[in-house]
Amino acid sequence: MLASKVIERYQTFCPSSLSMEGDVSGLQIGSLNKDIQKVMVALDIRETTVAEAIDKEIDLIIVKHAPIFRPIHHLLAEDLQTNIYLELIKHDIAVYVSHTDIDVVEGGLNDWFCELLDIKETTYLYETQTGQGIGRIGTVKEQTLEELALTVKQVFDLETVRLVTYAHQAQQYISCVAICGGSGERYYKEALKKGADVYITGDIYYHTAQDMLTQGLLAIDPGHHIEVLFVEKIAQKLKEWKEEEGWDITVETSTVSTNPFRHL
């Protein structure tokens, strides 16, 4: 079947038009006008992901993070970064990117986070289009910051989480929680405006963390990599659509870790 048929079905669930201004989403490498047998879902495309895709004879990768996110000035096999793109082209592996569209869409990544953490009565955190937005804010059963942080750690199977808090606030009770996958620190003022007690997001910058505390907002930083939930959830949807549509394809999930961080 044509790769375009898979992406057409994907876009009925998650239209690329939901992507935020300036974002990289949609087909980035290769062609959708080709027959495919194997689709793989991945969070990132690194050299390990490409090797995995080649080994599994993948025809199409649906990925959260765009492999090309900086300007390319040359395409040289000797350059380890650009060789990633050359290997994909050489093996005719198409790459479709679903970045902020899957963050924004109702029933997408940020809603899946809320389901896992039992955050209820949610609405979007920051409006991106009329009636649509990135991030979520809602309520949880009243608990301490430390209790919520331990739940985050357990749910996402993390070695550790960073808390943005003064020592005496770890036992502070919270009930209103904002969350945004990836690097969402830029939206912390929206979390404050909407009454969040705590904001869960990744890659919080040192001085931003200080600003949060000064303005009365606690935070939990579980890292950027919790977005790997995308892989499991999108693969599940592809398998459901495969049964509904009678697609003759195999759906694979990337099993290599692209998380660049380890903790001692």
N, C-alpha and C positions, 0 to 999 in steps of 0.2 A: 504494500500500500504506500501511497505517497506520504512523505513527511508532513506536507502541508495539511493533510487531513487531521493528523494528531494535533498540530498547532491550532488549527481552526477550532477544534473541540476545547483545547486548553483556553483559548481566548473567549469562548462563551462563558467560561467560569471566571477568568481573570483577564479582562480586556487590557491591552497595553496602553489604551488611552487613559487609564488610571495612573500611569507613571507620573512622577513629579517632574516639573519643568527642569530641563537640563540633564535628566537621568538617562542612563544607557539601558534600554530594554529592547526586546525583540530579537530578530535574527541578527547575529553579529558575525558569524563565520559560516561559509558554505552556502548550500542551497536547500530549499524545502521542496524543490521540484525534482524529487528523486524517490525511488522506491527504497523502503527501509524494512529491516527485519528486527533490529534491536534498538531500544531507546534506553538511555541511562539518565538518572537524576543525580545531580551533584550540588554541593554548596559552592565550591570553588573549582576552578580549573588551574591546576598546577602541573608540574612535570609528572608527578605521581598519578594524577588523575588521567592525564593523557596516556601514560603507559598502561594504566588499567583499561582504558577505553579501547586501545589498540588490541590488547590481549583478549578482551571480550568481544572483539569485532563489532563494536558499537557504531551505529550509523548516525544517531542524533543524540545530543546531550541537551537536557533542559537543566539550566544552572541558575542559581540565585545571584551570584556575583559575576559581573562581566569580566571575561579574561582580558579584554582590552579596555583599560580605564585611564590610561595616559596616552598622550600623542606618540605615535610611532614615527621615528625618523629613519629607520632602516629595517630591513628584514634579512638578518644574517644568521646562518646556521650556527656560527660560532658564538653568537650572543644567546645565553641560556634562556633569557626571557622571551625573545622573539622566536626562538626555536620551538617554543610551545605552540605558537600559531602555525609555524611551518609544518610541524608534525600533524596537526589537525587537518590542514589543507592536503598534505601528502596522502593521508589515509581517508580522505573524503568524509570527515566527521563534521557534521553541521552542529552549530552551537546556537541555541535559543536562550536568551537571557530574560529572566523574570525577576526584576529587582524591586523597586518601590511599588510596582503594581500589586505584587503579592502581599506587601505590607499594608496597603490601603484597602484592598478588596474586602468586602464583608464575607466572613467565613474563611479568611486567609490567615497568614502567619501570626499576626498580633492577636487575633481571636483564638487561635490554637493555644497561644501562650496563656491567655486568660482562662481557657478551659482547664489547662493543667494546674494552674494556681488557684482555681476556684474563685476567680474575680468575676463578680456578677454586676448586673445593671450597668453595662458598659456603654460608653459612647466614644467617639474618636477624640484623640488628644489635640491634634492640630489639623485644622481644615485645609485640605489641598484643592478641593473642588466643592462646589455647592452640594452639601449633604454627604460628602466623602472626606476622609481624613486619615492621617497616619498616626500610629500609636493608639492606645486605648486607656481609658480611665474608668474605674468602677469601684465597687466595694468588696471587702472581704470580711469574714468573721473577725471581730476585734481580737487582736493578738499583739505581742510585742514585736518590735523590729527584729530582734534576734530570732524569734520563732519563725517569722516570715522568711528571713534570710536562710535559715536551716531548711525550710521547705524548698526554696529556690535551689539550694545546693543539692538536695535529694532528687527533686523532680528532673533536673537537667544533668544529673550524674556528674557533678563537678568536684574537682579536688578541693576547691576553695572559692569563696566569693569575697569581694571587697565591700566593706560598708563605708558609706559616707555619713559619719556620725561622730559626735563627741562621745567620750567614754560613758558619761552618765546617761546618754540617751538610748543605749542599747536595749534597755527594758521599757522604753517609751511605748505606749499603746498606739496602734495605728488601725485604721479601718478603711481609709480611702487610698487606693493604689493606682498610680499611673505606670504604664509599661510601654516601651518601644524597643523592638529588636534592633540589633546592630548598634551603630553609633548615634544615639539619640539625644546627646546632652544638649543640643541646640534648642530642644523643646522644653527644657526644664521650667522656663518661665510660664509656659502654658500649663504645666502641671501645678505650679503655684497658683495661677489665676483660677484654676478649676478646683482648688481646695485639696490637692493631694497631700497626704501625710508623708508618703514615700514614693520615690520614682525608681523604677527598675529599668536600667539600660546599660549598654556596654561602652567601653573606651572613655570613661569619664576622665577629663583632664584635671590635673592637680588644682589649678587655680579656679576652675569651674566648680570643683567640689567645695572649695572654701566659700565661693559665692553662694552656693546652695545652702550651706549651713548658716551663713550670715542672714540669709533671707528666710530661714525657717523650714527648709526642705531636707529631709533625710533621703538617702539613696542607697540602692544595692546595685553593684556592678558585677554581673555574672559573666562578663566577657562577651565578645562579638559572636563567638562560635556557637552560642545556643541556637542560632539560626539554622543549625544543621537539622533541626526538626523539619525544615522544608523538604529534605530528602525523603524521609519516611512518608510524610503526608501527601506529597505530590505523586510519589510512586503508587500509593494506595489509590489515589484518584485515577491515575492512568490505568490501573488494573480494573477498576470499576467500569471505566469507559470502554476498555477493551472488551469486557463481557457484554456491555450494552450494545456496542456497535459491531461486534463480531470481528474486531481487528485481528489480523494474523501477524502479531508482533510479540516480542519478548520484552518485558519491562525489567530493567536492572536498577539496583541502587549502588552508588559508589560506596565502597567499603574502606577506602583509604582515608586516613585522617589528614585534613589540611589545616588543622589548628596549629599555628606556629609557636604556641606557648606551652611550656611545661613548668610544673612547680616542684621544688624540692622540699 
